[in-house]
Amino acid sequence: MDVKNLNDVPAFTTKDRSEIRELLAYRNSSIRNQSLAEARLPVGGSTQEHFHPKAEEIYYITDGMGRIRIESELREVKPAMPSQFRRGSGTSFGTRGRKRCGCFVAARPPTSIRTRSLRKRELT
């Protein structure tokens, strides 16, 4: 059994200033077919539009407010609102308001910043 404390998991920062903590994945646990991470965006931050060619993801918002774009659809999100992303769909995520935005990201098969493909536009 693998049990992790969120505060003990080291974070890394992506090029778009997202802070990621990979909680459970094949790189740090016995999990092989899915992953769970926490993502935090700074105030005014947004991820680059990207897609995971093989994975489906679920975002569960924990802090702040944001906007999620899935292809051409844009939705406002806030805590306790899960969002799902189908395999291969272009997605981006940005903060709203004066607070950072955080979420848990569950993916199957497991994803990482290294397994996503970028597209041109960012969420504004």
C-alpha positions in Angstrom: 0.0 0.0 0.0 1.2 3.5 -0.9 0.1 6.4 1.3 1.4 9.9 0.7 1.0 13.2 2.5 0.4 16.0 0.1 2.7 18.3 2.1 5.6 15.8 1.8 5.5 15.4 -1.9 8.0 17.6 -3.8 6.5 20.0 -6.3 7.9 21.0 -9.7 7.0 24.0 -11.7 6.1 23.8 -15.4 7.0 26.3 -18.2 3.5 27.9 -17.8 4.1 28.3 -14.0 1.8 25.5 -12.9 3.0 23.9 -9.7 2.5 20.1 -9.9 2.8 17.5 -7.1 2.6 14.0 -8.4 1.0 12.0 -5.6 0.7 8.5 -6.9 2.0 7.3 -10.3 4.3 4.6 -11.7 7.3 6.8 -10.9 6.8 7.0 -7.2 4.4 4.1 -6.2 3.2 0.6 -7.1 0.4 2.2 -9.2 0.9 1.3 -12.9 -2.3 2.2 -14.9 -3.4 5.6 -13.5 -2.0 8.7 -11.8 -3.1 11.3 -9.3 -1.5 14.7 -9.0 -2.3 18.1 -7.5 -1.9 21.1 -9.8 -1.8 24.7 -8.6 -2.0 27.8 -10.8 -0.9 31.2 -9.5 -3.3 34.2 -9.6 -3.7 35.2 -13.3 -2.0 32.0 -14.5 -3.1 29.6 -17.2 -1.8 26.4 -18.7 -0.9 26.2 -22.3 -3.5 24.4 -24.4 -2.5 20.7 -24.6 -3.8 17.3 -25.1 -2.9 13.8 -23.9 -3.2 11.5 -26.9 -3.9 8.3 -24.8 -5.3 9.5 -21.5 -8.6 10.6 -20.0 -8.4 13.0 -17.1 -10.6 14.2 -14.3 -9.9 17.6 -12.7 -11.4 18.1 -9.2 -11.2 21.8 -8.2 -10.2 22.3 -4.5 -9.3 26.0 -4.2 -10.1 29.2 -6.0 -12.1 29.8 -9.2 -11.0 29.1 -12.8 -12.0 28.6 -16.4 -11.5 25.3 -18.2 -11.6 25.1 -22.0 -12.2 21.8 -23.7 -11.8 22.3 -27.4 -14.1 25.3 -28.1 -16.2 24.9 -25.0 -15.4 27.3 -22.0 -16.7 26.6 -18.5 -16.4 28.5 -15.2 -15.3 26.1 -12.3 -15.1 26.4 -8.6 -14.4 24.1 -5.6 -16.2 20.7 -5.6 -16.8 20.8 -9.4 -15.3 17.9 -11.3 -14.5 18.2 -15.0 -13.6 15.4 -17.3 -11.4 15.4 -20.4 -11.7 12.8 -23.1 -8.6 11.3 -24.7 -7.1 13.6 -27.3 -9.3 16.7 -26.5 -7.5 20.0 -26.4 -7.7 21.5 -22.9 -6.4 24.5 -21.0 -7.1 25.8 -17.5 -6.8 29.3 -16.0 -7.5 31.1 -12.8 -10.2 33.6 -12.1 -10.3 36.2 -9.4 -7.6 37.1 -6.8 -6.8 33.7 -5.5 -4.7 30.9 -6.9 -6.6 27.9 -8.2 -5.9 24.3 -7.2 -7.2 20.9 -8.3 -6.5 17.2 -8.2 -5.9 15.5 -11.5 -6.7 11.8 -12.0 -5.6 10.3 -15.2 -5.8 6.9 -16.9 -3.4 5.8 -18.3 -1.0 7.9 -16.2 0.2 11.2 -17.6 2.9 13.7 -17.0 4.1 17.0 -18.3 6.4 14.9 -20.5 3.5 12.9 -22.1 1.3 15.9 -23.2 1.4 17.5 -26.6 1.1 21.3 -26.9 -1.2 23.3 -29.2 -0.9 27.0 -30.0 -3.5 28.9 -28.1 -3.6 29.6 -24.3 -6.7 30.3 -22.2 -7.2 34.0 -21.8 
